Amino acid sequence: MAIEPIWQKRQPMSIDTQRNLPLVSIGIPVYNEAKFLEQALASLLAQDYARIEFILSDNASTDGTREICERTAAADARVRAMRALVNEGSTANFQRCLDAARGELFMWAGGHDLWSSNMVSQCVAALAYHSGAVIAVPESQWIDPSDQPYGVRACILDTRGMDPLARIFAMLWANMHAVYGLMRISALRATGSIPNYPAADLVLLSKMILQGDFVPVPDALWSRRQTRASEDYAARQRRYHGSDFGIRRRIFPALQLSFELLRVVWSSGLTPLDKIAFTLAFPAQLPARYLVAKRRVA
């Protein structure tokens, strides 16, 4: 279903019109991204939406990332550059971007990805058109280091018209690309600080989806770059728990995730009957989720 845009850049806008647009904050948490960062920033700076602030947060990179961030900020007044003195882990870097945001709408962006020039404007239009939505998600594809797409485009979760209980079950089996969609910052901040444990993005998105819908934006495209060699489940876990990412290791991660998701549901506004239904149904899905994760090679 195509989203009817409420704003298109057909003619140059007056200053008053631009001021009335919601401010979009794009947080770009980076660590050793020098190889693709300039290309990624050029893609973001070329967005056709008029009111964007860009927050570059360098997590104590050891390559040329810092210099690229500082050079970009000096050349474009929309860009702010921050730098941590030591690598504090990816979760802290993502949180730093969110804490610094001043916009009504917010999204995270990777330092090696690409976006269609209408991505922000179409996502803003989708959220304006669908007042009950909390995240607008563009279509996504994988690209290789040479910008060539491969595989199939990711499906977009569309929860419009779904019951809240159905929404969270749909979320649990969807891909996690929505975490890079455009979000209402009030809904995102209502989820609290970003947790630092395996699959924390699933918990964050579950909190979001109980607040409102995820709406697809098929006319916009996010190209997610694969910069690493293929890796299996064990290799992914070693990378996540390494010093670069700093994700906190858990002895029983599946049990931790189960507990956190149950806590999300029981602290939500779902009816008592819905909470009981989720508690009975969700644990039965865990073995299947674990097997699917173990088999995935990316």
N, C-alpha and C positions, 0 to 999 in steps of 0.2 A: 504494500500500500504506500503510495507516494505521499510525502508530507507536504501540505500546502504551505509554501513559504510566505511569511508576512513581511519579509524585508529582502529586497534584492538590490544590488548595486547597479542600477540602470543609468542613473544620472549622478553627478557629483552632489553630495549632500551639503546642506548648510551647516554652519557651526551649531546652531540651535538643535537641528535634527540629530546631529552626532551626540550632543550632550544628553539627549533623551534616551539613547540606546543604553541598555544595561552594560556595565563594565564587565568584561571577561578577564579573569586572571588565569594565565597558563603557567603552571609550575614545572620547571625542567630540572629534575634532580639528576646530576651527572657525576660520574666517576670514571676517569681515564677513557673519555669518549672522543679524543682528538681526531681519530681517523674519520668519523662521519659527522662530527658535531657542526661544522660550518654548513654542510649541506642540509642538515636537519633544521638549523636555525634559519637558513634562507627560506626553507619551506614554510616555517611558522611565520616569519616576518612578512611573507607575501600573502597572508590571509586577506580576503577582501572585506573583512568586517572592520568597522571604524574605531571601536573602543576596546583595545586589548592592552593589558600590561603583561610583561613577560618577566618571570622570576627565575633566574639562573642560580642554582645552588650547587656549588662544587664541593664534593666531599673529600677534600684534600687530595686531589689527583696528583699523580706523579709524572704524567706526560704533559702535553701542551694544552690541556683542557683549560687550565686557569687563564692562560694568555688569550685564548679564543673568547672566553666569557668576558674578560675585561675589555677586550677590543670591541666586542659587539655592544656592550653597554655604553662605551664611550661614543660609538657611532650612531646609536638609536636611543632617543630619550624614553622610549617605551620599555626599555630593558633595564632591570636591576640585577646586579651580580653580587652574590654572597659566597663566602668561602669558609668552610670549617678548617680549623687548624690541624685536626687529626680526623682520620676516617672513623665516623661514628656509626657506620652501618647504614644500609639502605633505608630502613624504616625511619630513622631519625632524619634522613635527608628528605624523604617524602613529606614528613611532618613539618619540616622547616619551610618548605614551599607553601604548604597550606597555611601555616601560621602567619606568613608574610603577605598573604593575598588580601586585596582590598575590594575585589569585585563581588558582584551578586552571583556570578556564575564562575565555575572553576573546573579546570581539567589538568591532569598530569600529562606530560609529553616526554617521550624517551629521546635521548640525545643522539640516536642513530636512525630514527624513523622518518617517514615522509607523510605529508597530508595533502589532499586536494585543496586548492586555494579557497574553496567555498565551504570547507569543513566547519569552521566556527559559525559562519553566518547561517548555514542550514541547521546546525544544532540549536542555535539561539532561536531560530524561527520555530523549530519543533517544540521546544519547551514553552514558548509563548503561546503556541496554538493549542497545546495540550497542558492545561494548567495543573492537572493531576499528576504529571510526570515529574520525576526527580532526576532522571538521567536520560540524556539523548545520546544514542550510540550510533556512530557511523558504520558503514560496511567496512570490513577489514580484509586484508590479504597479506600473505607473507611475501617478502622480497629477499633476494640474496645480496651479497656484497656488491654486485654489479647492477643493482636496481631492478633485476629481472624478477617478475612474479612467478611463484610456483605453487603447486598444490591447488586447493579449492578455496574460494572465499568463505570466510567464516559466516555462519548463520547469525542473525541478529535477533536477540530476544525481544519479543513484543508482548507485553503483559496487559495491554489495554483491554478492559472489559473482564479481566480475570478477578476472581475472588482472592483476597489477601492470602489465604492459606494455599490456594493454587499457585499464586505468584512465588511464594518462597520455595515450594517444591520444584517449580520450573527453574528457579535460580540455581538450585543445588546441582542440577544436571547440565546447566548451560556452561559455555566457556567463560573465562574470567575477563574477556576483553572489555566488558562494560566498565571496569575500573579506570579505563582510559577514556571514557566518554565525558561529555560535558555535563556537570552536575550543578544543581542548586546548592550553593555553598552553605545555606542555612541547614539543609537536610544533611549534608556531609558532616558539618561540625556537630550536629546533634548526635552523631554516632560516637562521639568522644575521641580520645587520642587513638592513633593508628596502632593496633596491637602488633607485637613483635614475636610471632611464632609461626610455624608452618601453616600455610593456607589461610593466613589472616585476611587476605583479600576476599575470601569467600564469606567470612564473618562480617566484614565491612559492608559488602554488597547485600547480604541478608538483612542487615539493619536498614539499609537504604530502601530495599524493595518492600519492606513492611510500612514504609512511609508513603510510597507512591509508585507509579508505573515506571518501567523502562520503555522508552519509545525508540523505534528504529529510524535511522536517517539514511535511506538507501541512496540518496543522491550525493552523499559525501563519502569520501574514501580515506581510510587510514591504512598506510602501508607499513607493516611491522617488519623490521629488518632482522633477519637471523644472522648474527655475527659469529656464532660458535659452530663447531662441528656437532654433528648429531650426538645426543647423549641419552642414556637410559635413565630409569628412575633413580638408581643408586648414585649415578654421576650428578644428577640434578640436586639430590639431597646434599651431597658433599659441597657443591658450589654454593647452595643457599646458606649452609652453615659455616662456610669459610670466612676468612677475615674480611674479604671485600664486601660481602653482603651482611654478615653479622646477624643472621636470623637465629634466634634463640633455639637451641636444641632441646627437644622433649624426649623423655624416655618412652612414653606411649603417646605419640602425636595424634593417632586416631581417636583415642579417648579424650585427649585435650580438646580436639576439634569438636567432638560430640558434645562435650560439656559446654563449650562456648556457644554453639549453635542452639542448644536447648535453653541456655540462659537468655539468648537473644529473644527467643520465642516467648518464654515465660515472663519476660519484662516488657513485652510489647502490648499493644492494645487489642490483640486477638481475643476472641471469646474464650471462656474456660473450656468449652467443648472442643474448639479448634486447637487449643494448646495440648489437650489430652490426646487428640487425634494425631498431632505431629509427634508427640512423645512416643506413641505406640508405633508409628509408621517409620520414623526416621532411622532408628537403629538397624532395622532390617536392610536398609540400603547400604550400610557401611561396607560390608564385604565386597559388594559389587563395585562401589566407588574405588576401593583399594586396588582391586584387580585391574580396573580400567587404567588407573594411574600407573600401576606397575608395567603395563604393556605398552604405554605410550612412549614412543621414541621421537624426540624433537631436536 
